Amino acid sequence: MNTLTPQQQERIVRLLEEGKTLREVERITGHRRETISLYGRLAGVLPRTVSSVPQALAA
């Protein structure tokens, strides 16, 4: 399995903290959204689980 360097990980987390979307970070860094979301979750920037239905629509 390939892993990102610490610098690449820090860049992804920094971009997510700045409010960039997964697609924007993907475009900027060239890394897959799945990889970006993994490192975002590990850093606590993104939620651990993703609901498939928004709460407002679930009621």
Order of alpha helices (4+ residues) and beta strands (2+ residues): alpha-alpha-alpha-alpha
